[in-house]
């Protein structure tokens, strides 16, 4: 990912579907892994845990064990 310029959770947390498609094209061995493993949501949760700022739509998932 670093070779492609991705260094921070905040970058992945703001990916659009076009960004996901681009990275899946650039990383063909990943084969749907970005969506299957829910990278965008996971990046949002990790960013929120560190900075207490939610980068997604709606409210942060404060009731989930991931966000605590």
N, C-alpha and C positions, 0 to 999 in steps of 0.2 A: 504494500500500500504506500509506503514511503516513496518508492520510485515513481508513483503516480501522483505524488503531492498531497497525500492524505496523512495527517499527523495528529489530528485532534478529534475527540468525540463530537465537538460542535460542528465539525465539517460533515460527518456522517449523519448527525441528527437533523440536518437541514436538507438532506438529499431528496430530490424529487424522483418520480418514476423514471424520468429521462436520465438522471444521474445513475440510478441503479442499473438501468439498461446499458449505459455507457461502460460502467465498471464490469458488468458481467461480460460484455464484449471484449474488454481489455484483459480480463482475467478468465479465459475460457475454461480453465480447470475448476472454477468455482461452481459452475452448473446450477444456478438457482440458489446457491447457498445464502446470498445476501437476504433474500426474502424468506427462505425457509428458516433461517436462524434469527430472523427479525432484527437485523443489525440497526436499522434506523431507530426503532423504538428502544432497543437496548442502549444505544448511544445517547438518546434523550434521557433515559433513566440515570445513566452514569453521570452525565453532565449535571443533571438536577441534584444528584447526591452530593456533588462537589461544590456547585455554585448556587444552589437553591433558586435557579432560574429555569423554568420549563420552556423548552424550545418547540414543543409540539402543540397541536390544537387542543383546546379545552383545558381542563385542569390536570395537574400532575397526578400520577397514580399513587397517591400517598397511602392508600389502603393495602397495597401489594407488598409482599415481603421484599421484592427487589428494590423498592424505593426507600426502605427503612435502614 
